[in-house]
Amino acid sequence: MKHIVSVSLGSSKRDKRSEVMIAGEPFLIERIGTDGDLRRFQQLFAELDGKVDALGIGGADLHIWVGNRRYTFRSIQKLVCVATKTPVVDGSGLKNTLEREALRWIQAQQVLDLSQCTVLLVAAVDRFGMAQELARLAKRVIYGDLVFAVGVPIPIRSYRTVEILGRLLLPLITRLPFQWFYPTGEKQEKRTPRAEKLFREADVIAGDWHYIHKYMPDQIPNKTVITNTVRKADIEFLRAAGAARVITTTPIIEGETFATNVMEGVIVALTGRHPDTLTPNDYLQTLCQLGWSPSVIDLTSGAGTGGF
């Protein structure tokens, strides 16, 4: 049995363990939250190194991209470098392929006509594949990086501006502690709604679930949410908020979804290759072999489609 473990800086309340068959092979997939404890986070990477098939970085990014440039959070790199035998993934390989393909699928299957939609992407540098594809497909995109990650109340309305600001700011930002910019531990449970006007303006709210959950208003009537990792409680939260549907880019396993870092670990384990050697085309080919498609959950009826 192949064993994938996502070690997360997020809340342990979201922990999950599943045994599933993927591409005819048995997998044990786990998510272990450390409640923001950096020492415990590093300790788990050291303890599990060489004992599992892939280790995922959860609740944090190792790499973020703007355009074709990659920036590495030094604080996260120092924590996970203790794993020297087991491949370590942060989901960035899938964010560059799966999330692009998810948007193309949504458009091609007429789930949404993105060309008629205004989309609020809560953070572009975290979901760079999604950001670039939305710039191509959507009628209008609002990039929330400054508003939600930095706390500057200025929405960005072109991806070109994201690129310019990213090249100016990310060399500095990635030298600072990651938790300054992203909710970790119990902070993921606390909601501090912000920029309600931007949520009202958008037809679609897209991007990282923790950003969406933390900053969205109590009500988002008739909105579509495109995100990565939701639990059953999150689905009910969105239903109570009046959202029309949620579309997850990663497959549903036992009624819930795992993060992109977990699914990237699955692909690494299936191919037997180190993540540094995998190209976007390799990821895409493996996804096609798995029969992957986004999962669409109608929050007005409880019906859903997609997944493995």
Secondary structure by P-SEA (a helix, b strand, c coil): cbbbbbbccccccccbbbbbbccccccbbbbbbccccaaaaaaaaaaacccccbbbbcccccccccccbbbbcaaaaaaacccccccccccccccccaaaaaaaaaaaacccccccccccccccccaaaaaaaaaacccbbbbcccccccccccccccaaaaaaaaaacaaaaaacccccccccccccccccccaaaaaaacccccccaaaaaacccccccbbbbbbccccaaaaaaaaaacccbbbbcccccccccccaaaaaaaaaaaaccccccccaaaaaaaaaaabbbbbbbccccccccccc
